[in-house]
Amino acid sequence: MPSTPTDMSSAQRLGPRLLVVDDNDDDVELLRIALKRTDSGLVLSVEKSGEAALRRLAAAVGAKLPDVVLLDWKMPGISGAEVLKAIREAPTTHHLPVVVLSSSEAPDDLRVATALGATGYLPKPADMGGYLALARSLDEAWCGATCPRS
């Protein structure tokens, strides 16, 4: 089930759209809290599976596409690798920045993600401090000083 933007309507916040694809509710909630605490200008939406993310991306056209995808690598069903491959093969999404966020530090996972065209590969934070740092980095990379703030 798709979520709505984090604690704000898209009419209130017109910042870059971040699509998080992650099956772990706790990780998503920690990121949601971190984005709010850092006053991020990013507008968050979530899909809990690779299948749902690919459906959402296939249905989105032009301006309705996210500005960046944060993709969990290890998910049941369609894996992060399969989602990334599908994103890169689709003419409407091949250009999207996709940052892999994973608890896996296996060199093979990093190699595969890079070969499939990941924009970046980051370890999942272990605590709220890590999620706050991630939120600041995402905001700086995709928002900078141009996003609306509360």
ZALUMRO-84075 format. One record per atom (N, C-alpha, C): x, y, z; residue number from 1. Coordinates in nm, 2 decimals, m for minus. Each point is the difference from the previous one (the first is absolute). Layout:
<atoms>
+--------+--------+--------+-----+
|     c1 |     c2 |     c3 | num |
+--------+--------+--------+-----+
|      X |      Y |      Z | NUM |
...
+--------+--------+--------+-----+
</atoms>
This chain:
<atoms>
+--------+--------+--------+-----+
|     c1 |     c2 |     c3 | num |
+--------+--------+--------+-----+
|   0.08 |  m0.12 |   0.00 |   1 |
|  m0.08 |   0.12 |   0.00 |   1 |
|   0.09 |   0.12 |   0.00 |   1 |
|  m0.02 |   0.09 |  m0.10 |   2 |
|   0.09 |   0.12 |   0.00 |   2 |
|  m0.03 |   0.10 |   0.12 |   2 |
|   0.10 |   0.07 |   0.04 |   3 |
|  m0.02 |   0.09 |   0.11 |   3 |
|  m0.02 |   0.14 |  m0.06 |   3 |
|  m0.04 |   0.09 |   0.09 |   4 |
|   0.00 |   0.14 |  m0.04 |   4 |
|   0.12 |   0.07 |   0.04 |   4 |
|   0.03 |   0.12 |  m0.04 |   5 |
|   0.12 |   0.07 |   0.04 |   5 |
|   0.01 |   0.00 |   0.15 |   5 |
|   0.12 |   0.01 |   0.06 |   6 |
|   0.03 |   0.00 |   0.14 |   6 |
|  m0.06 |   0.12 |   0.07 |   6 |
|  m0.10 |  m0.01 |   0.08 |   7 |
|  m0.05 |   0.10 |   0.08 |   7 |
|  m0.03 |   0.14 |  m0.07 |   7 |
|  m0.03 |  m0.01 |  m0.12 |   8 |
|  m0.02 |   0.12 |  m0.08 |   8 |
|  m0.07 |  m0.03 |  m0.13 |   8 |
|  m0.08 |   0.09 |  m0.04 |   9 |
|  m0.06 |  m0.03 |  m0.13 |   9 |
|   0.09 |   0.05 |  m0.11 |   9 |
|  m0.01 |  m0.05 |  m0.12 |  10 |
|   0.08 |   0.04 |  m0.11 |  10 |
|  m0.03 |   0.14 |  m0.04 |  10 |
|  m0.11 |   0.06 |   0.04 |  11 |
|  m0.03 |   0.14 |  m0.03 |  11 |
|   0.08 |   0.09 |   0.09 |  11 |
|   0.03 |  m0.05 |   0.13 |  12 |
|   0.08 |   0.08 |   0.09 |  12 |
|   0.15 |  m0.01 |  m0.04 |  12 |
|   0.04 |  m0.12 |  m0.04 |  13 |
|   0.14 |  m0.02 |  m0.03 |  13 |
|   0.02 |  m0.04 |  m0.15 |  13 |
|   0.07 |   0.08 |  m0.07 |  14 |
|   0.02 |  m0.04 |  m0.14 |  14 |
|   0.15 |  m0.03 |  m0.03 |  14 |
|   0.06 |  m0.06 |   0.10 |  15 |
|   0.14 |  m0.03 |  m0.01 |  15 |
|   0.02 |  m0.13 |  m0.08 |  15 |
|   0.12 |  m0.05 |  m0.03 |  16 |
|   0.02 |  m0.12 |  m0.07 |  16 |
|  m0.06 |  m0.12 |   0.06 |  16 |
|  m0.05 |  m0.09 |  m0.08 |  17 |
|  m0.07 |  m0.12 |   0.05 |  17 |
|   0.09 |  m0.11 |   0.01 |  17 |
|   0.00 |  m0.06 |   0.12 |  18 |
|   0.09 |  m0.12 |   0.04 |  18 |
|  m0.10 |  m0.12 |   0.01 |  18 |
|   0.03 |  m0.10 |  m0.09 |  19 |
|  m0.08 |  m0.13 |   0.02 |  19 |
|   0.09 |  m0.09 |   0.07 |  19 |
|  m0.04 |  m0.05 |   0.11 |  20 |
|   0.07 |  m0.10 |   0.08 |  20 |
|  m0.07 |  m0.14 |  m0.03 |  20 |
|   0.08 |  m0.09 |  m0.03 |  21 |
|  m0.05 |  m0.14 |  m0.03 |  21 |
|   0.07 |  m0.09 |   0.11 |  21 |
|  m0.08 |  m0.03 |   0.10 |  22 |
|   0.06 |  m0.08 |   0.11 |  22 |
|  m0.12 |  m0.08 |   0.07 |  22 |
|   0.03 |  m0.12 |   0.03 |  23 |
|  m0.10 |  m0.09 |   0.06 |  23 |
|   0.00 |   0.01 |   0.15 |  23 |
|   0.10 |   0.07 |   0.06 |  24 |
|   0.01 |   0.01 |   0.14 |  24 |
|  m0.06 |   0.13 |   0.06 |  24 |
|  m0.11 |  m0.02 |   0.06 |  25 |
|  m0.08 |   0.12 |   0.06 |  25 |
|   0.08 |   0.08 |   0.09 |  25 |
|   0.08 |  m0.07 |   0.08 |  26 |
|   0.09 |   0.08 |   0.10 |  26 |
|   0.10 |   0.09 |  m0.07 |  26 |
|   0.06 |  m0.05 |  m0.10 |  27 |
|   0.10 |   0.08 |  m0.07 |  27 |
|  m0.07 |   0.12 |  m0.07 |  27 |
|  m0.11 |  m0.02 |  m0.06 |  28 |
|  m0.08 |   0.10 |  m0.06 |  28 |
|  m0.04 |   0.11 |   0.10 |  28 |
|  m0.05 |  m0.04 |   0.12 |  29 |
|  m0.04 |   0.09 |   0.10 |  29 |
|   0.12 |   0.08 |   0.05 |  29 |
|   0.11 |  m0.06 |   0.02 |  30 |
|   0.12 |   0.07 |   0.04 |  30 |
|   0.04 |   0.11 |  m0.10 |  30 |
|   0.00 |  m0.04 |  m0.12 |  31 |
|   0.03 |   0.10 |  m0.11 |  31 |
|  m0.10 |   0.11 |   0.00 |  31 |
|  m0.13 |  m0.03 |   0.02 |  32 |
|  m0.11 |   0.10 |   0.00 |  32 |
|   0.03 |   0.10 |   0.11 |  32 |
|   0.03 |  m0.05 |   0.12 |  33 |
|   0.02 |   0.08 |   0.12 |  33 |
|   0.13 |   0.09 |  m0.03 |  33 |
|   0.10 |  m0.06 |  m0.05 |  34 |
|   0.13 |   0.07 |  m0.03 |  34 |
|  m0.03 |   0.12 |  m0.10 |  34 |
|  m0.07 |  m0.03 |  m0.10 |  35 |
|  m0.03 |   0.11 |  m0.10 |  35 |
|  m0.08 |   0.11 |   0.07 |  35 |
|  m0.09 |  m0.03 |   0.08 |  36 |
|  m0.08 |   0.10 |   0.07 |  36 |
|   0.09 |   0.08 |   0.10 |  36 |
|   0.08 |  m0.07 |   0.08 |  37 |
|   0.09 |   0.07 |   0.09 |  37 |
|   0.10 |   0.09 |  m0.06 |  37 |
|   0.05 |  m0.04 |  m0.12 |  38 |
|   0.10 |   0.09 |  m0.07 |  38 |
|  m0.07 |   0.10 |  m0.09 |  38 |
|  m0.13 |   0.01 |   0.01 |  39 |
|  m0.08 |   0.10 |  m0.08 |  39 |
|   0.04 |  m0.01 |  m0.15 |  39 |
|   0.00 |  m0.13 |  m0.04 |  40 |
|   0.03 |  m0.02 |  m0.14 |  40 |
|  m0.10 |   0.05 |  m0.09 |  40 |
|   0.04 |   0.04 |  m0.12 |  41 |
|  m0.10 |   0.05 |  m0.10 |  41 |
|  m0.05 |  m0.11 |  m0.09 |  41 |
|   0.05 |  m0.13 |   0.02 |  42 |
|  m0.03 |  m0.11 |  m0.08 |  42 |
|  m0.15 |  m0.05 |   0.03 |  42 |
|  m0.07 |  m0.03 |  m0.10 |  43 |
|  m0.13 |  m0.06 |   0.02 |  43 |
|   0.01 |  m0.15 |  m0.01 |  43 |
|  m0.03 |  m0.07 |   0.10 |  44 |
|   0.02 |  m0.14 |   0.01 |  44 |
|  m0.13 |  m0.08 |  m0.03 |  44 |
|   0.02 |  m0.10 |  m0.09 |  45 |
|  m0.10 |  m0.10 |  m0.02 |  45 |
|   0.06 |  m0.14 |   0.01 |  45 |
|  m0.07 |  m0.10 |   0.03 |  46 |
|   0.05 |  m0.13 |   0.03 |  46 |
|  m0.07 |  m0.11 |  m0.07 |  46 |
|   0.07 |  m0.10 |  m0.05 |  47 |
|  m0.06 |  m0.12 |  m0.05 |  47 |
|   0.07 |  m0.11 |   0.08 |  47 |
|  m0.07 |  m0.10 |   0.04 |  48 |
|   0.05 |  m0.11 |   0.09 |  48 |
|   0.05 |  m0.12 |  m0.08 |  48 |
|   0.00 |   0.00 |  m0.13 |  49 |
|   0.05 |  m0.11 |  m0.07 |  49 |
|   0.05 |   0.05 |  m0.14 |  49 |
|   0.09 |  m0.09 |  m0.06 |  50 |
|   0.05 |   0.03 |  m0.13 |  50 |
|  m0.12 |   0.01 |  m0.10 |  50 |
|  m0.09 |  m0.10 |   0.01 |  51 |
|  m0.11 |   0.00 |  m0.09 |  51 |
|  m0.08 |   0.13 |   0.00 |  51 |
|  m0.03 |   0.04 |   0.12 |  52 |
|  m0.08 |   0.13 |   0.02 |  52 |
|   0.07 |   0.12 |  m0.06 |  52 |
|   0.13 |   0.00 |   0.02 |  53 |
|   0.08 |   0.11 |  m0.05 |  53 |
|   0.00 |   0.00 |  m0.15 |  53 |
|   0.02 |  m0.11 |  m0.06 |  54 |
|   0.00 |  m0.01 |  m0.15 |  54 |
|  m0.14 |   0.04 |  m0.05 |  54 |
|  m0.11 |  m0.04 |   0.06 |  55 |
|  m0.13 |   0.04 |  m0.04 |  55 |
|  m0.01 |   0.15 |   0.01 |  55 |
|   0.04 |   0.06 |   0.11 |  56 |
|  m0.01 |   0.15 |   0.02 |  56 |
|   0.08 |   0.07 |  m0.11 |  56 |
|   0.12 |  m0.05 |  m0.03 |  57 |
|   0.09 |   0.07 |  m0.10 |  57 |
|  m0.06 |  m0.02 |  m0.14 |  57 |
|  m0.06 |  m0.11 |  m0.03 |  58 |
|  m0.06 |  m0.02 |  m0.13 |  58 |
|  m0.12 |   0.09 |  m0.02 |  58 |
|  m0.07 |   0.03 |   0.11 |  59 |
|  m0.12 |   0.08 |  m0.01 |  59 |
|   0.03 |   0.15 |   0.00 |  59 |
|   0.12 |   0.03 |   0.05 |  60 |
|   0.04 |   0.15 |   0.00 |  60 |
|   0.05 |   0.04 |  m0.13 |  60 |
|  m0.04 |   0.13 |  m0.03 |  61 |
|   0.05 |   0.05 |  m0.13 |  61 |
|   0.06 |   0.14 |   0.03 |  61 |
|   0.12 |   0.02 |  m0.06 |  62 |
|   0.06 |   0.13 |   0.01 |  62 |
|   0.02 |   0.06 |   0.14 |  62 |
|  m0.07 |   0.11 |   0.02 |  63 |
|   0.01 |   0.07 |   0.13 |  63 |
|  m0.05 |  m0.08 |   0.12 |  63 |
|  m0.07 |  m0.11 |  m0.02 |  64 |
|  m0.05 |  m0.08 |   0.11 |  64 |
|   0.10 |  m0.11 |   0.04 |  64 |
|   0.11 |  m0.01 |  m0.07 |  65 |
|   0.11 |  m0.09 |   0.04 |  65 |
|   0.07 |   0.06 |   0.12 |  65 |
|   0.06 |  m0.09 |   0.09 |  66 |
|   0.08 |   0.05 |   0.11 |  66 |
|   0.12 |   0.07 |  m0.06 |  66 |
|   0.06 |   0.08 |   0.08 |  67 |
|   0.13 |   0.06 |  m0.03 |  67 |
|   0.12 |  m0.09 |   0.03 |  67 |
|  m0.02 |  m0.09 |   0.10 |  68 |
|   0.10 |  m0.09 |   0.04 |  68 |
|  m0.07 |  m0.12 |   0.07 |  68 |
|   0.06 |  m0.12 |  m0.02 |  69 |
|  m0.05 |  m0.12 |   0.06 |  69 |
|   0.10 |  m0.05 |   0.10 |  69 |
|  m0.04 |  m0.03 |   0.12 |  70 |
|   0.08 |  m0.06 |   0.10 |  70 |
|  m0.04 |  m0.14 |   0.01 |  70 |
|   0.08 |  m0.10 |  m0.04 |  71 |
|  m0.04 |  m0.14 |  m0.02 |  71 |
|   0.07 |  m0.09 |   0.09 |  71 |
|  m0.08 |  m0.08 |   0.08 |  72 |
|   0.05 |  m0.11 |   0.08 |  72 |
|   0.05 |  m0.11 |  m0.09 |  72 |
|   0.11 |  m0.06 |   0.03 |  73 |
|   0.06 |  m0.10 |  m0.08 |  73 |
|  m0.06 |  m0.14 |   0.02 |  73 |
|  m0.02 |  m0.03 |   0.13 |  74 |
|  m0.05 |  m0.13 |   0.04 |  74 |
|  m0.14 |   0.01 |   0.04 |  74 |
|  m0.09 |  m0.04 |  m0.10 |  75 |
|  m0.14 |   0.00 |   0.03 |  75 |
|  m0.06 |  m0.14 |  m0.05 |  75 |
|  m0.11 |  m0.04 |   0.07 |  76 |
|  m0.07 |  m0.12 |  m0.05 |  76 |
|  m0.07 |   0.03 |  m0.14 |  76 |
|  m0.02 |  m0.10 |  m0.07 |  77 |
|  m0.06 |   0.02 |  m0.14 |  77 |
|   0.10 |   0.05 |  m0.09 |  77 |
|  m0.03 |   0.11 |  m0.07 |  78 |
|   0.10 |   0.06 |  m0.09 |  78 |
|   0.11 |   0.07 |   0.08 |  78 |
|   0.12 |  m0.04 |  m0.02 |  79 |
|   0.11 |   0.06 |   0.07 |  79 |
|   0.03 |   0.14 |  m0.05 |  79 |
|   0.09 |   0.06 |   0.08 |  80 |
|   0.04 |   0.14 |  m0.04 |  80 |
|   0.08 |  m0.01 |  m0.13 |  80 |
|   0.07 |  m0.10 |  m0.02 |  81 |
|   0.08 |  m0.02 |  m0.13 |  81 |
|  m0.10 |  m0.01 |  m0.12 |  81 |
|  m0.11 |  m0.07 |   0.02 |  82 |
|  m0.10 |  m0.01 |  m0.11 |  82 |
|  m0.07 |   0.13 |  m0.02 |  82 |
|  m0.03 |   0.07 |   0.10 |  83 |
|  m0.06 |   0.13 |  m0.01 |  83 |
|   0.09 |   0.10 |  m0.07 |  83 |
|   0.12 |   0.00 |   0.04 |  84 |
|   0.10 |   0.09 |  m0.06 |  84 |
|   0.02 |  m0.03 |  m0.15 |  84 |
|   0.01 |  m0.13 |  m0.03 |  85 |
|   0.01 |  m0.04 |  m0.14 |  85 |
|  m0.12 |   0.05 |  m0.09 |  85 |
|  m0.12 |  m0.02 |   0.06 |  86 |
|  m0.12 |   0.04 |  m0.07 |  86 |
|  m0.01 |   0.15 |  m0.02 |  86 |
|   0.04 |   0.07 |   0.10 |  87 |
|   0.00 |   0.15 |  m0.01 |  87 |
|   0.10 |   0.04 |  m0.11 |  87 |
|   0.12 |  m0.06 |   0.00 |  88 |
|   0.10 |   0.04 |  m0.11 |  88 |
|  m0.05 |  m0.04 |  m0.14 |  88 |
|  m0.08 |  m0.10 |  m0.01 |  89 |
|  m0.04 |  m0.05 |  m0.13 |  89 |
|  m0.12 |   0.07 |  m0.06 |  89 |
|  m0.08 |   0.07 |   0.09 |  90 |
|  m0.12 |   0.06 |  m0.05 |  90 |
|   0.03 |   0.14 |  m0.05 |  90 |
|  m0.04 |   0.04 |  m0.12 |  91 |
|   0.03 |   0.13 |  m0.06 |  91 |
|  m0.05 |   0.11 |   0.08 |  91 |
|  m0.11 |  m0.01 |   0.08 |  92 |
|  m0.05 |   0.11 |   0.08 |  92 |
|   0.07 |   0.02 |   0.13 |  92 |
|   0.08 |  m0.10 |   0.05 |  93 |
|   0.06 |   0.01 |   0.13 |  93 |
|   0.15 |  m0.02 |   0.00 |  93 |
|   0.06 |  m0.03 |  m0.12 |  94 |
|   0.14 |  m0.03 |   0.00 |  94 |
|   0.09 |   0.11 |   0.05 |  94 |
|  m0.05 |   0.12 |   0.00 |  95 |
|   0.08 |   0.12 |   0.04 |  95 |
|  m0.01 |   0.02 |   0.16 |  95 |
|  m0.09 |  m0.06 |   0.07 |  96 |
|  m0.02 |   0.03 |   0.14 |  96 |
|   0.12 |  m0.03 |   0.08 |  96 |
|   0.04 |   0.09 |   0.09 |  97 |
|   0.10 |  m0.04 |   0.10 |  97 |
|  m0.05 |  m0.11 |   0.10 |  97 |
|   0.07 |  m0.10 |   0.01 |  98 |
|  m0.04 |  m0.11 |   0.09 |  98 |
|   0.12 |  m0.02 |   0.10 |  98 |
|  m0.03 |   0.02 |   0.13 |  99 |
|   0.10 |  m0.02 |   0.10 |  99 |
|  m0.04 |  m0.13 |   0.08 |  99 |
|   0.09 |  m0.10 |   0.00 | 100 |
|  m0.03 |  m0.12 |   0.07 | 100 |
|   0.03 |   0.02 |   0.15 | 100 |
|  m0.09 |  m0.04 |   0.08 | 101 |
|   0.02 |   0.01 |   0.15 | 101 |
|  m0.01 |  m0.14 |   0.05 | 101 |
|   0.10 |  m0.06 |   0.06 | 102 |
|   0.00 |  m0.14 |   0.03 | 102 |
|   0.07 |  m0.03 |   0.13 | 102 |
|  m0.04 |  m0.10 |   0.07 | 103 |
|   0.07 |  m0.05 |   0.12 | 103 |
|   0.11 |  m0.09 |  m0.05 | 103 |
|   0.01 |  m0.04 |  m0.12 | 104 |
|   0.10 |  m0.08 |  m0.06 | 104 |
|   0.13 |   0.08 |  m0.03 | 104 |
|   0.11 |  m0.05 |   0.05 | 105 |
|   0.13 |   0.06 |  m0.03 | 105 |
|   0.08 |  m0.10 |  m0.09 | 105 |
|  m0.07 |  m0.10 |  m0.06 | 106 |
|   0.07 |  m0.09 |  m0.08 | 106 |
|   0.06 |   0.07 |  m0.13 | 106 |
|   0.12 |  m0.02 |  m0.03 | 107 |
|   0.06 |   0.06 |  m0.11 | 107 |
|  m0.07 |  m0.04 |  m0.13 | 107 |
|  m0.05 |  m0.12 |  m0.01 | 108 |
|  m0.08 |  m0.04 |  m0.12 | 108 |
|  m0.12 |   0.09 |  m0.02 | 108 |
|  m0.07 |   0.03 |   0.11 | 109 |
|  m0.12 |   0.09 |  m0.01 | 109 |
|   0.03 |   0.13 |  m0.06 | 109 |
|   0.11 |   0.06 |   0.05 | 110 |
|   0.04 |   0.13 |  m0.04 | 110 |
|   0.04 |  m0.01 |  m0.15 | 110 |
|   0.07 |  m0.10 |  m0.04 | 111 |
|   0.05 |  m0.02 |  m0.14 | 111 |
|  m0.12 |  m0.01 |  m0.09 | 111 |
|  m0.10 |  m0.08 |   0.04 | 112 |
|  m0.12 |  m0.02 |  m0.08 | 112 |
|  m0.08 |   0.13 |  m0.01 | 112 |
|  m0.02 |   0.07 |   0.11 | 113 |
|  m0.07 |   0.12 |  m0.01 | 113 |
|   0.06 |   0.10 |  m0.09 | 113 |
|   0.14 |   0.01 |   0.01 | 114 |
|   0.07 |   0.09 |  m0.09 | 114 |
|  m0.01 |  m0.04 |  m0.14 | 114 |
|   0.01 |  m0.13 |  m0.03 | 115 |
|  m0.01 |  m0.04 |  m0.14 | 115 |
|  m0.14 |   0.02 |  m0.06 | 115 |
|  m0.11 |   0.00 |   0.09 | 116 |
|  m0.13 |   0.02 |  m0.05 | 116 |
|  m0.04 |   0.15 |  m0.01 | 116 |
|   0.10 |   0.09 |   0.04 | 117 |
|  m0.03 |   0.14 |  m0.01 | 117 |
|  m0.04 |   0.07 |   0.12 | 117 |
|   0.02 |  m0.05 |   0.12 | 118 |
|  m0.04 |   0.08 |   0.12 | 118 |
|   0.08 |   0.13 |   0.01 | 118 |
|  m0.07 |   0.10 |   0.04 | 119 |
|   0.06 |   0.13 |   0.01 | 119 |
|   0.09 |   0.00 |   0.12 | 119 |
|  m0.03 |  m0.07 |   0.10 | 120 |
|   0.07 |  m0.02 |   0.13 | 120 |
|  m0.04 |  m0.12 |   0.07 | 120 |
|   0.09 |  m0.04 |   0.10 | 121 |
|  m0.03 |  m0.12 |   0.08 | 121 |
|   0.04 |   0.04 |   0.14 | 121 |
|  m0.10 |   0.01 |   0.09 | 122 |
|   0.03 |   0.04 |   0.14 | 122 |
|  m0.04 |  m0.11 |   0.10 | 122 |
|   0.07 |  m0.02 |   0.11 | 123 |
|  m0.04 |  m0.09 |   0.10 | 123 |
|  m0.12 |   0.06 |   0.07 | 123 |
|  m0.10 |  m0.09 |   0.04 | 124 |
|  m0.11 |   0.04 |   0.08 | 124 |
|   0.05 |   0.05 |   0.14 | 124 |
|  m0.04 |   0.12 |   0.04 | 125 |
|   0.04 |   0.04 |   0.13 | 125 |
|  m0.04 |  m0.09 |   0.12 | 125 |
|   0.08 |   0.00 |   0.10 | 126 |
|  m0.03 |  m0.10 |   0.11 | 126 |
|  m0.08 |   0.07 |   0.12 | 126 |
|  m0.01 |   0.14 |  m0.01 | 127 |
|  m0.06 |   0.07 |   0.11 | 127 |
|  m0.06 |   0.13 |  m0.05 | 127 |
|  m0.07 |   0.07 |   0.08 | 128 |
|  m0.06 |   0.13 |  m0.04 | 128 |
|   0.11 |   0.10 |  m0.04 | 128 |
|   0.11 |   0.00 |   0.06 | 129 |
|   0.11 |   0.09 |  m0.04 | 129 |
|   0.04 |  m0.02 |  m0.15 | 129 |
|   0.00 |  m0.13 |  m0.04 | 130 |
|   0.03 |  m0.03 |  m0.13 | 130 |
|  m0.11 |   0.04 |  m0.10 | 130 |
|  m0.12 |  m0.02 |   0.05 | 131 |
|  m0.12 |   0.05 |  m0.09 | 131 |
|   0.00 |   0.15 |  m0.01 | 131 |
|   0.04 |   0.07 |   0.10 | 132 |
|   0.00 |   0.15 |  m0.01 | 132 |
|   0.11 |   0.04 |  m0.10 | 132 |
|   0.12 |  m0.07 |   0.01 | 133 |
|   0.10 |   0.03 |  m0.10 | 133 |
|  m0.04 |  m0.03 |  m0.14 | 133 |
|  m0.07 |  m0.11 |  m0.02 | 134 |
|  m0.05 |  m0.04 |  m0.13 | 134 |
|  m0.10 |   0.10 |  m0.05 | 134 |
|  m0.09 |   0.05 |   0.09 | 135 |
|  m0.10 |   0.10 |  m0.04 | 135 |
|   0.06 |   0.13 |  m0.04 | 135 |
|   0.10 |   0.04 |   0.07 | 136 |
|   0.08 |   0.12 |  m0.04 | 136 |
|   0.07 |  m0.01 |  m0.13 | 136 |
|   0.06 |  m0.12 |  m0.02 | 137 |
|   0.07 |  m0.02 |  m0.13 | 137 |
|  m0.10 |   0.00 |  m0.12 | 137 |
|  m0.11 |  m0.07 |   0.02 | 138 |
|  m0.10 |  m0.01 |  m0.11 | 138 |
|  m0.05 |   0.14 |  m0.03 | 138 |
|  m0.03 |   0.08 |   0.11 | 139 |
|  m0.05 |   0.13 |  m0.02 | 139 |
|   0.10 |   0.09 |  m0.07 | 139 |
|   0.12 |  m0.01 |   0.04 | 140 |
|   0.11 |   0.08 |  m0.06 | 140 |
|   0.02 |  m0.03 |  m0.15 | 140 |
|  m0.01 |  m0.13 |  m0.03 | 141 |
|   0.03 |  m0.05 |  m0.13 | 141 |
|  m0.12 |   0.04 |  m0.10 | 141 |
|  m0.12 |  m0.01 |   0.05 | 142 |
|  m0.11 |   0.01 |  m0.09 | 142 |
|  m0.09 |   0.13 |   0.02 | 142 |
|   0.04 |   0.07 |   0.11 | 143 |
|  m0.08 |   0.12 |   0.03 | 143 |
|   0.08 |   0.12 |   0.01 | 143 |
|   0.11 |   0.00 |   0.07 | 144 |
|   0.08 |   0.11 |   0.02 | 144 |
|  m0.07 |   0.12 |   0.07 | 144 |
|   0.02 |   0.12 |  m0.04 | 145 |
|  m0.07 |   0.11 |   0.06 | 145 |
|  m0.12 |   0.04 |  m0.08 | 145 |
|  m0.04 |  m0.08 |  m0.10 | 146 |
|  m0.12 |   0.04 |  m0.08 | 146 |
|  m0.13 |  m0.05 |   0.05 | 146 |
|   0.00 |  m0.09 |   0.09 | 147 |
|  m0.13 |  m0.07 |   0.05 | 147 |
|  m0.07 |   0.09 |   0.10 | 147 |
|  m0.13 |  m0.01 |   0.00 | 148 |
|  m0.08 |   0.07 |   0.10 | 148 |
|   0.02 |  m0.07 |   0.14 | 148 |
|   0.01 |   0.08 |   0.10 | 149 |
|   0.02 |  m0.05 |   0.14 | 149 |
|  m0.12 |   0.05 |   0.08 | 149 |
|  m0.02 |  m0.07 |   0.11 | 150 |
|  m0.10 |   0.04 |   0.09 | 150 |
|   0.04 |   0.11 |   0.09 | 150 |
+--------+--------+--------+-----+
</atoms>
